[in-house]
């Protein structure tokens, strides 16, 4: 069986499939559950400086098996309460990456120090939530801001810093490059695409917040393009996110340049068992295609000469 | 994924509970819940209190702001419905004890109805704060259930907790299963009362819910998500969970004491 273990952003992962931030991840038991289901690592819900209830319902609209529209509104217990949840996941042996969001570089840095103190192996900075006023894309929507935030955080902590990039500005690669300049150890791409649903009977948006973010298989080609373009611009590892539902999806991301992957929406459609299945299937697919290690497939699609003879 | 329907009927069941009926032909099994959207306000998980036929129903207790506004809905008003979601009661046991606290009867009444229609015998220990709040007492009796009542103030039936009535029934009669819904502290006592008699207990849980799809983690309790692993749990799954009967999570995910 092909070797799935990878080292990404200075973190050893038993396989490349990370639980994406925002899915499960509010409770330590859920993080532990994703780990025991076979995830290579788990990323917490994005945690802020203070508890935040998120938006009223409806916060979600599901489309068969091809997409999920959400505007949860960054609900989280806040950094004072959340360490106990991380402790539960760490006691279960999980590799935990802490996701944080804040409104400016200084707040990011303060929060990063507190999150790092929980024992997480790396930080992921939410610079890309498309539907929270004052956070996410509103902070991480320009290369200048991304660089400032990443620099402030990278200075404040010693653990690796991953910047999660938005696809909604049209230049994910420019944002990723800015993250690298700021000192990021890796970038993850993409977060959800800004999106909307309308109820025609009620003549109003379905989500209480109006605009939301689309995830799931529908956005996979967009995520692939972003990862592709980012890989050509940066030298730090890329973590691929967006619509991964099968081993083939995963390998597409790897060949586009991803060293690790995040899976979120598919948990909704398949349950948490998706992690075990993806790992088994990917290892088998790599075998079939003649790769001894996942690492050997990273970015190969960028080199036309790598096409094997029949 | 949501269906917008016009409410057809509103019934004030007790001073604090209201039933809304609406056309929703999708099949449902007693124990399941729907997400009820009040446009412009919020969307809440509601056990189906009427599961049979094309007209479904929910019975809402006045708690927070949104549940009060749900109660003010009138026939003709439109709401969004999605679901039904979650698992359901196993209706095969032949001798069932139902233990209901407060508005817990909403989830239990349709289970009693189908069970009796299929030939089972059902005994109901029905608890409330006071006599006018005894939800679905007449409905249970009309189905053919044997109903015993407890009220906190003694205004009807035994004075005190319904768990004492349940304990007495478990001592004097034989049951194949106990179904319970109500405050978690009450359900914990029901589990304790049934344990020495080896009667399996199934609890219907109510937790803060957002997505109802097993994604957002709002309804996490121990390793479970009430929306997809529940809402009905066999007692052994709950007994060792530190949160059961002690903590809820608020909408930010903070654990708050019950």
Interface residues (C-beta under 8 A of the other chain):
Chain A: X22 X23 X24 X25 X26 X27 X29 X30 X32 X33 X45 X51 X52 X53 X54 X56 X57 X58 X59 X60 X61 X62 X63 X68 X70 X72 X75 X76 X77 X78 X81 X199 X201 X202 X204 X206 X208 X264 X265 X267 X268 X271
Chain B: X1 X2 X4 X35 X37 X39 X40 X41 X42 X43 X44 X66 X78 X80 X210 X211 X213 X214 X215 X216 X217 X218 X220 X222 X223 X225 X228 X249 X250 X251 X252 X253 X254 X255
